[in-house]
Every structure is written in structure tokens, then in C-alpha cells.
Amino acid sequence: MIRKLTEKDFDEAINVICSSFMTVAKEFNITQENAPMFTAYATDMNRLRTWMFEQHRPMYGYFVDGRMAGYYNLMIKGEECELGSLSVLPEYRHSGIGGELLKDSLSQAAEHGCKVMKLSIVEENKVLRKWYEAYGFTHTGTMKFDFFPFTCGYLEKKI
């Protein structure tokens, strides 16, 4: 079941996001020392409060037997939106939860008037890039930042 989150859900959401992104960090040798602002290390109560209360990002969780197993948020900017922190706990992966969250995010974005959804990934994560492309996303470019030891890849999809 997917539902909109409230501040009461933040502890669980932080766990889902950090645990999920930590597997990416380990796979691509992203550490707290070489990338302290990477999602696995920088997601905390303050960040979620900023997303919800300052940036007004709606947040959604996927629940299995009352436990949050997946998460995403949307940054809505007029007719464009950015999918943020789509994540699934490692023990729930490969069960369709990520696809359900992605489909829900597209539906929610459309309801908010968005015509294009954008997102960013660790470009070196070819498996994730192919997964998004299988859902109709198009790779639009890359950018290298000094504060990350990886390249950021960008994808988008018309809604």
C-alpha cells in the first residue's frame, strides 16, 4: 500500500532512504569521507523537514504489513517535477515495489500538473539507468561535481 507521509513517518523514511542508498554507496565506493552529502549519509530529520515544510515536497511510502519498505518524494516546479530519493529497502527489492512507487510518482506528478518528470542517478549505476529506461525515461546528460566521486546522470520522461 502506498500512502502520503506525515512528519510522524520521518524516522521510518530516513531508515528506508539511508539503508537503500547505502547499498549504492558500497557498490560504488562512495564513503562519508569522499561524499558526505550523498543521500545515504546526508538524509536526516532536518533534510526531511526542509523537503516537506520549506520545499513543499509531497512524500510517499510503500508499506508492507505496517512497515515502510519504500519511499519517494516529488519536487514540483510548475510543469516539471523531480523525483527524489526513490528507494526500496534491500530485503524488499526485486518484488515490484520500485516499479509501483515509480508508477505512483508519475500519477502523482500528473495530478499536480507536471508534464515532465526528471531525476538523477549515479551515472556509473548502469543497472539502475536501464531500469528507468525500461519505464520510458530518456538519458539527457551527465555532470561531474568536485564534491562527488561519481558522475551524476540525468533522465527525464514526458508525462
C-alpha positions as CSV (number, residue, x, y, z in Angstrom):
1,M,0.0,0.0,0.0
2,I,1.3,3.5,-0.9
3,R,0.3,6.5,1.1
4,K,1.3,10.1,1.6
5,L,3.6,10.6,4.6
6,T,3.5,12.9,7.5
7,E,6.1,14.1,9.9
8,K,5.3,11.1,12.1
9,D,6.7,8.9,9.4
10,F,10.1,10.6,9.2
11,D,12.1,8.1,11.3
12,E,11.0,5.2,9.1
13,A,11.6,7.2,5.9
14,I,15.1,8.1,7.0
15,N,15.8,4.4,7.6
16,V,14.5,3.4,4.2
17,I,16.4,6.1,2.3
18,C,19.7,5.6,4.1
19,S,19.6,1.8,4.0
20,S,18.7,1.8,0.4
21,F,21.3,4.3,-0.7
22,M,23.9,2.6,1.4
23,T,24.0,-0.4,-1.0
24,V,24.8,2.0,-3.8
25,A,27.5,3.7,-1.7
26,K,29.1,0.3,-1.0
27,E,28.9,-0.8,-4.6
28,F,30.5,2.3,-6.0
29,N,32.9,3.1,-3.1
30,I,31.1,6.2,-2.1
31,T,32.1,7.0,1.5
32,Q,31.2,9.6,4.1
33,E,34.7,10.9,3.7
34,N,34.6,11.3,-0.1
35,A,30.9,12.3,-0.4
36,P,29.4,13.5,2.9
37,M,26.4,15.0,1.0
38,F,25.5,11.7,-0.7
39,T,21.9,10.6,0.1
40,A,23.0,7.6,2.3
41,Y,24.9,9.9,4.6
42,A,23.1,13.3,4.4
43,T,19.4,12.3,4.9
44,D,18.3,13.2,8.4
45,M,15.4,14.7,10.2
46,N,16.4,18.3,9.2
47,R,16.6,17.3,5.5
48,L,13.1,15.7,5.5
49,R,11.7,18.8,7.3
50,T,13.3,21.0,4.7
51,W,11.8,18.9,1.9
52,M,8.3,18.8,3.4
53,F,7.9,22.2,5.1
54,E,10.2,24.5,3.1
55,Q,10.2,22.9,-0.4
56,H,6.7,21.5,0.0
57,R,7.6,18.2,-1.5
58,P,4.9,15.6,-1.1
59,M,6.4,12.3,0.2
60,Y,5.0,8.8,-0.2
61,G,5.8,5.5,1.4
62,Y,5.1,1.9,0.4
63,F,4.1,-0.2,3.4
64,V,4.2,-4.0,3.8
65,D,2.5,-5.3,6.9
66,G,2.6,-1.9,8.5
67,R,6.3,-1.4,7.8
68,M,7.7,1.2,5.4
69,A,9.6,-0.7,2.6
70,G,9.9,2.0,0.0
71,Y,9.9,5.8,-0.3
72,Y,9.9,8.7,-2.8
73,N,9.3,12.5,-2.9
74,L,8.4,15.0,-5.6
75,M,9.9,18.4,-6.1
76,I,7.2,20.2,-8.1
77,K,8.3,23.2,-10.2
78,G,5.4,24.3,-12.3
79,E,5.0,21.8,-15.2
80,E,8.3,20.0,-14.3
81,C,8.9,17.8,-11.3
82,E,11.9,16.0,-9.9
83,L,11.6,12.5,-8.5
84,G,13.6,12.4,-5.3
85,S,15.1,9.6,-3.3
86,L,13.1,6.7,-4.8
87,S,14.3,3.9,-2.6
88,V,13.4,0.3,-1.5
89,L,14.8,-1.5,1.4
90,P,17.3,-4.1,0.2
91,E,15.3,-7.0,1.6
92,Y,12.2,-5.9,-0.4
93,R,13.9,-5.4,-3.8
94,H,13.0,-7.4,-6.9
95,S,9.4,-7.7,-5.7
96,G,7.9,-4.9,-7.8
97,I,7.8,-2.3,-5.1
98,G,10.2,0.1,-7.0
99,G,8.0,-0.2,-10.1
100,E,4.9,0.5,-8.1
101,L,6.5,3.6,-6.5
102,L,7.6,4.8,-9.9
103,K,4.2,4.4,-11.4
104,D,2.6,6.1,-8.4
105,S,5.1,9.0,-8.7
106,L,4.2,9.6,-12.3
107,S,0.5,9.5,-11.4
108,Q,1.0,12.0,-8.5
109,A,3.1,14.2,-10.7
110,A,0.4,14.3,-13.3
111,E,-2.2,15.2,-10.7
112,H,0.0,18.1,-9.6
113,G,0.0,19.4,-13.3
114,C,3.5,18.2,-14.1
115,K,4.2,17.4,-17.8
116,V,7.8,16.2,-17.4
117,M,9.5,14.2,-14.6
118,K,13.2,14.5,-14.1
119,L,15.6,12.5,-11.9
120,S,19.3,12.0,-11.2
121,I,21.2,8.8,-10.6
122,V,24.8,7.7,-10.0
123,E,25.7,7.5,-13.7
124,E,28.0,4.5,-13.2
125,N,25.0,2.5,-12.0
126,K,24.2,1.0,-15.4
127,V,21.6,-1.4,-14.0
128,L,19.6,1.5,-12.4
129,R,19.8,3.5,-15.6
130,K,18.4,0.6,-17.7
131,W,15.6,0.1,-15.1
132,Y,14.5,3.7,-15.6
133,E,14.8,3.5,-19.3
134,A,12.6,0.4,-19.3
135,Y,9.9,2.7,-17.8
136,G,10.3,5.2,-20.7
137,F,12.9,7.6,-19.2
138,T,15.4,9.1,-21.6
139,H,19.0,9.8,-20.6
140,T,19.6,13.6,-21.1
141,G,23.2,14.1,-19.9
142,T,25.8,13.9,-17.2
143,M,27.5,16.3,-14.9
144,K,30.6,15.9,-12.7
145,F,30.9,17.7,-9.4
146,D,34.0,18.1,-7.3
147,F,32.2,17.1,-4.2
148,F,31.1,13.6,-5.5
149,P,33.5,10.8,-6.6
150,F,30.9,9.7,-9.2
151,T,29.2,11.3,-12.2
152,C,25.6,12.4,-11.9
153,G,23.4,11.1,-14.7
154,Y,20.1,12.8,-15.6
155,L,17.0,11.2,-17.1
156,E,13.5,12.5,-17.9
157,K,10.1,11.4,-19.1
158,K,7.2,13.2,-20.5
159,I,4.0,12.5,-18.5
